[in-house]
Amino acid sequence: MKIVIVGTGYVGLVTGTCFAEMGTDVTCVDIDEKKIENLRNGIIPIYEPGLEDLVKSNYKSGRLKFATDLSSVVNDVDIIFSAVGTPPDEDGSADLRYVLDVARTIGQNINKYIVVVTKSTVPVGTAQKVKSVIREELDKRGKTDIEFDVASNPEFLKEGAAVQDFMRPDRVVVGTESEKAKKMMEKLYSPFMLNNYRIIFTDIPSAEMIKYAANAMLATRISFMNDIANLCEIVGADVNMVRKGIGTDTRIGTKFLYAGCGYGGSCFPKDVKAIIKTGEKYGYKLELLEAVENVNERQKHILFQKLMDYYDGNIKGKTIALWGLSFKPKTDDMREAPSLVLIDQILKAGGKVKAYDPIAIEETKRRIGDTIEYAKDAYDATVDADAILLVTEWNEFRLPSWSVIKKTMKKPVVFDGRNIYNKNELKDLGFDYSGIGISI
């Protein structure tokens, strides 16, 4: 079976590479000529554990190819996956221009039956728009006899574990309209189903909704715990104990119940906004998700508020060490990262920022330049610092030598934005400590 993946971002590159690893003949297409040239030379545009080696080995074997012209390959394949970006429009709704551009190119060039699969996260109704655009282009060419199918195959990949998630999925969701398309998708995914993983076939609108509903639910759990955490501090409770107490309820479970300084990334913020806009489009107000979004935006300010309270509202001239810049560990993704909000607030308040991240420094420089100082490691960031703010819970931050750090800081104070440290242990070592949802 031969397939094309359009788009070589997180979703497209991981999808294409993993299909190639299972023996499928894959061509990844992107209009960015420099990116394609780099991929052919083994230079990966994203940081994702395990991906670089798979790209290199599958390109060398010939199963994974790269191209810049979709029109030149559409008639050599059985399935085309559209994995282009769907950035938020000005009003928060998903911008579908790239998705529809792909559909237009397909309609202008196909001469045989093909299955067109939307892999990007898109609102309900997008597949029908794709279908209409392709049919419109075929009609313009007088190719009314050419048949094709559309399908929806949302991704559920976690950045930092995307390869593992794709190779060992807990489920694969496919929305189709025809038995022929269903059988082709079933055949394509069959290598991934050998260990009793599930493939769930639905109608197309349901498949499109499943992705948004899943991310909205996870975002809701995070914002719920952050709201509870803030109340815990006020009433003198410990959110970690609360989390354990409710997480052992089998109806609730423990995942995504960790309080922190807000979620970010490419999915949750964008998808919550998009599903809210979908509701508005159909005259339905998603009040719970509006609250989820509001809580998260407020939570991104929590560490700054704690810092300002500690220093009586004045941090002018003070040096703040930031541990972690990416929105989560094991990625260099800075989209909607809480660290960006925090940096902006500290600088506006007259403070100085000295930051360290194992992976995301270059991406941060690309976004904000040299407005802050970048440290060579976690210890370097704390030299002459007036406070440490833990923003991203990278493994190397979990067990530092606090005795060494205390000697290098101007004042030994830690603001733990992910609750990974033991309050009593740090206090015994002479540090002032503040977590999220933990009364001091």
Phi, psi and omega in degrees: 000137180245136180224160173240139172245120179262118184108129182239040172276202181305310185288310185296315183291319178295315181300309182298317182294318182290323174298318178297322179299332179269009174100000179282144176277114189237134170241120176265127184245136175210140181285347179281101185296323180294319179297316180295319178299317179297317180298320177296335179262011176080015179263116187266132184282352182229159173262118178211116184308129176086346186286318184302313181297321180293320178298312182298315184291321181284329174293319179296324181284344180092357179283337181243120180238163179229139182213162179249349185243104180297322184298335183279349185238354187297331184267004179257004187231169181261326184225138174242123175262129174263111182235036180279168184290148173232069184295157178293135175285179183301329181267005179094348178285161182287131177274115186261012187300321182287323177299315182286332174297319177297314179300319180297315179297320178298312181297330181281349189229338185289145178231009180209172179297139180208154173255125179255118187247126174275115178260335178296156175282115186225154180293159176302134180103351182294319181302322179292325176294318177300315180299316181295319180295316180297314181297322179298317180292322177297319179298321179299327181274355183075021182259053184290346182272351183281127180261150175205163175234153171247154179211161176240128182223076185297150180263151178228049185266135175266126176300136185095343177218026188294318181296313179299318180297320181288318184286332180229069185287146174281338171195155172240126181253128179226123174257126182224167177245346184226155178292326180297313179295321179300316181293323179293319179291324178296319178295317181298319184270356184304324179297335182273351185259004186293335182258036175068020172289154190259138168248124185250116178264133180224178166287164186294313179302323179294319179297319179296321181287328183303316181300311180295319181296320180296310181294324179295323178295315180295318177297324179296317179298319180296311181294326177300312181292327177293322177295316177297322180299316180296323177291323178304316180298321183292319185266357177089019177265170179245116184297332178295320177290322177297316179301315179295321182294323180269334182290335179282352172287118185297339177285343183251307181078173189258344187288142178059034176245026182262126178285152180191201184259029173105151177265156177217210176097186186273347188250296190304307182299314182294317185286325176296316178299317185293319181288329173298317179293325176298317177301315179299320180302324182260013175078023181239129182267118179271080187296322181297316182287331173298320177293320178303314180296316181295318178298318182294318178297320178295322184293333179293347180262356191295319181292321178296319179298318179296319179298314181294321177298319182296321182259028174053038174081009182223109176242017182301126179082355181275146180260123182249123177274124176255122174258107179101132180236322181294159185291340176204166178291162175066028175206157174256013185289125181250006182296125179058025183292133177304331181299325181294320176296316182297315179300314180301317181293317181296315181296318179295332179274002178090007178275167176248145182241129173238111192242151174221137173215137183299333187232324196269010183296315181296320179293324177294318177301321180298328183273316187236004176063219183259035177289343176232169176265139181252128182270158181277339176198179184297323182289321179299324181296333186269354182296122181062024180276148177268351177189152170252131174244111177276115185251321182236128190274056174299149183302323185290351176269353191286327184223064179283168176274094185295329180295323177291315182298319182300324181290334185267343184274152172291319179217128184279089179224137183233129172249110189265099184282357180229008177054049180258354182251158179271115184303312184293323179297314180293322178295322178296332179274000177095014179265146164275132186232140173218124176253196178257118179076023179237117182291141183279000000 
